Amino acid sequence: MGPGSGRAHILKLPLELREQILSYALHPFPRRLHMAPGPSWLQFFTGKPCHCPPLLLACRQLHAECLSLLYRDATVVINPRFESLVRLSRMPAREFVRGIDIALDAVMQFSHGIHQRVSVVFRPDKILDMIQRALTHLGTLALTICESVSYPAWGSNPSLAKVSLRNLILHPAWKEKITRLRLKMSGSVTESLAKYARTGRRDLLSRGLCSATALPNLAHLDLYLGTSMSIRSFNSSISVSEAPSPQRIELITTYLSKERTELQALMRILPDLFPHVQHLGIYRLFYRGRSETYERMEHDKDLQQEVMGISRRRAAS
């Protein structure tokens, strides 16, 4: 501060103080930084890309210091189908990255409702090699696996890597780093999981959940389930803007009662399968118009309370 000027130049302040000021100026931090444009399902699960904070355009020094703060506190989203892996080695301030979210667009192959193999663009070893060379201080990893709907011919594409889903998730290089896992289950797979839960087949249930029970540091598990309430025709019949009618309330009650009966054993056993998981999110997939979305299942609530909540959300959409 110059004598009598009453002003201070931010670049003349100590770095520790300057970082505190920049943290307040950047708040709230973007929680997801996308390395490249991705398919619609990528934003569906990991959130929309964030706009560049204007502060990064102030000058080169503030740009570099703001980047270090952003990368230190945000999660970098990588979709191997696009240019993310190539951009990693060119990413500025990549030494500050502590967490990434690998979003795999995959073609699933099932056997008796169990994920057996997936087809992906890059083999896990190649993905991990590029990540480890670029991000030397990586601490945590989130893994999102979503079945591809835009490229159904992938299953017969010889250029794709076909790998065991268990080996993919439990790969030694990232098994210890995975703290969050998202899995999208189709209606048929959900039915099989529910059946294994009802019959007490925990071994098959664990395999159906991609052997995620073997991840030692898994703290956050999100399951997106296709249920009897995920059917497009059902959601079309209740997604109307007018006030809830008795007929619509009755229809939702019927389908929700059926869903609760089908998934009762599964909902009860999941917390026992993942005792170390701090957050277990169970979501219902459904269609809103032509777009697929999801909502949290609330089977712990009173039936009529959840019915009214579903009715309000559909009317609001």
N, C-alpha and C positions, 0 to 999 in steps of 0.2 A: 504494500500500500504506500503510495507516495505521500509525502508530508502535506497535510491539509487537503488532499484530493478526495478523501472519503470513498475511494474506489479501490478494489483489489482485482488483479488479473488472475483468473483461475489457474492459468498455467504456471504461475509463480508460487502457488501453494504447494505444500508437501504432498507427495503422492497419496499417502494414507488419507489425508483430509480431502484431497481431490476425488478419490474413489468413493468416499462417503457422499459427497455432493452429487457425483454422477449417478450413484445408485438411487438417490432420491429423484433425480431428474428423469431417469429411465423407468422408474416404477409406474405401473406394474411391469415386471419383466415379461417378455414373450416366453411362454413355457415350451413352445415347439418351434424349432428352426428347421425348415425343410431345405434340403440340399438341392433339390430339383423339383420341377412339376411332377405330379404323380396322378394316378387314376383316382376316380371319385371315391372309391372305398378307402383310400389312404386318409383323406380328410375325415371320412366317416368315423374312423377309429382313433386317429391321432390328433385331430383338430386341424383347423384351417391354418395355412401359412400366415405368418405375421408380417405386417408392413415394416419397412425399415424405419427405425426411430429417427426423427429429424436431427437429433444431436450428433449422429454419425457423420453428418454432412458439414459439421462446423469447421474442422481442420484435420490434418493428418494425425496429429498427436492425440486429439480427443477421439478420433475415429478408432485408432488402435487401442486406446484405453477402454473405450466403451465396448469394443468387440470382446476384449478379455473378460469383462464383467458379464456380458451376455452369454458367451460360451461356457463360462464357469457355472452359471446358474440355470441354464436352459438345457433341453434335451434336443440333440440333433437327430432329425428323422431321415433315414436312409432307405430308399426303395431301389433294390438292385436292378430292377427292370429299366431304370432310367440312368441318368448321368451321375448319380450320387457318388458311386464308388470312384469314378474318375476324378470328380471334384474334390474328394477328400484330401488328396495329396497337395492340392493347390489352395486349400482353405486357409485364410489368414487366421492367426491366433489359435490354430488347431491344438497347440500344446495345452490350452486351457480347457479343452473339452473333457468333461468328466462323465457324461451320460449320453448314450445314443439309443435310438429306437429303430431296430431293423424291421422293416415291413416287407414281408415276403408274399409276393403274388404267386400262388401255387396251384397246381392241379392235383387234387386229392384222389387217391385210390383207396377204396374201402374193402374190407372183408368182414362180414357179420357185424357191420356197424362200427368197426374199429379202423382208425386211420392206420394204414399200413405203409404206403409210400407216397411221396410227393414229387412232382416235377417242378424244378425251379431253374431260373436262367443261369445262375452261377452255382457251382458246387460250394458247400460250406467252407471247405479249406481255402478256396480262392477268395471268398468274401472275407474270411477272418484274416488271411494274410494281408490283404489290402488295408483292412481296418487297423490291424496291429502296427503296420508300418507307418500309417498316417497319424494314428491317435495313440501316442506312447503313454499317456497318463490316464487312459480310460479306466473308470471305476465301476460303473453300473451299466447294465444293458437291459433294454426291454425288447421283447420279441413279439411281433404281431404276425399271425399266419391267417391269411384269408384266401378262400378258394376263388380262383379266377373265374369270372363269368364272361369276360370280354374276349377271351381267347380259348374257346372250348377245344380247338384243334391241338392245343399244346400237348395233350396226353399222348398223341401219336407223333409228336415232333422229335426226331432223333437228336437234334442239337441240344435238347434240354437235359439237365442232369437229373436222374431219377435216384432218389436217396430214401433211406428209411427215416420216417418222421421221428422215431425214437432217437436214432443216431444224430439226427439234425439238432434236436433240442438238447440232448445230453452230450454234445460234442465237448471233449475235454477243454478246449480252448475257451469256451464261453459258458460252460455249465455253472461254474462258480460265480460268474458275473451276472447272470440273469436274475434280476430282482422283480421284473414284471412280465407277465405273459398274457396275451389276448388270444382267444380261440373262438372262431365262429363255427357253430355246429348246425348242420342242416336238420330238417325235421326227422329224417330217417335215423340219423346218428343220435339225436336226442332221444328218440324212442328206444334205441338199443341201450343207451346209458341208463335210462329209467328202468329198463328190464333188468339190467345187471344189478342195479341198486335194490330192486324188489326181491331178487333172488339171492342177495348177499354175495355176489361174485365180485369182490373188491379187486381181484387181480385183473379181470376183464375191464372193470370200470376204470382202473388206473391206466390200462393200455388205451382205452377209448379216449382218455383225457391226455393222450400223447405222452404218458409217463412223466407228467409234470410233478407228480408226487416225489420224484427223485431229485428235484432241484433243491439244493441245500439252502440257498439264500433267497428263495422266492418269497416275496413279501406282498405282492399285489397280483391277484389273478382275476381276470375278467372273462366270463363265459357268455357268449351271445348265442342263445338257443332258439331254434325254430320249434314252435309248439303248435297246438291246435288253434291257438289264437293268432298265429302268424299268417294264416291263409289269406291270400289277397281278396278273395270274394267276401270273406267275413269282415275284413276291415273296410271294404268298400261300402258294405251295408250299414256300418255304424258310424262312418266318418261323414257326418252331415253337420251343418252349421246351426240348425235350429235347436231349441231346448230339448233335453233328453225326453223321449217318449217312454211310456210304460213298456212298449214292445221292444224298444232298443235296450232298456235296462234288463228286461227278461232275457234277451238274447245274449248280452254280455255275461249275465249271471250264469247262464247255462254253459257257455264255453269256458268261463273261468273256473267253474266248479269241476268241469271235466279236466282242465289243465292241472288244477291242484291235486286231483285224485291221481292223475298219471305221474306227476312229478313229486309226490309227497315223499317217497322213500329217497329219491335222489337229493332233494333239498335238505333232508335230514342228515344224510351221510356225508355230503360234501365238506362241511366243517370238520368232521372227524378225519377225513382223508388229508386235509391240509391244516393241521393244527398250528403250524408255524406261520401260516399266511396271515398277515395283519389285516388285509382288506380283501374280501371275497365278494366280487360283484357279479350278480347273475341277472342277465338282461333278456328281454323278450324281443325277438326280431319281428318286425311287421312292416307293411307297406303303407306309405302315405302318398296317395296318388300313384305315380310310377316309380317313386323313389323308396328304397329300403332304408329303414331307420330302426331305432330300438328304444326301449324304455325299461326302467328297472322293475324287476318282479318284486311284488310286495306281499308274498304269501304269509308273512308274519302278521299282517294286518287282518282286521275283520273282513269277511267276504264282501259285505255290502260297501264297506269303506273303500276297498280297492275297486269295486265295480264303479262307484261314483267317480273315483279318480280317473279311471280309464275313459269313462264317458266324457268327462270334462276335457281331457287332453285331446280326444278325437274331435270334439266340437271346436276346440281352439285351432286345430290344424286346418 
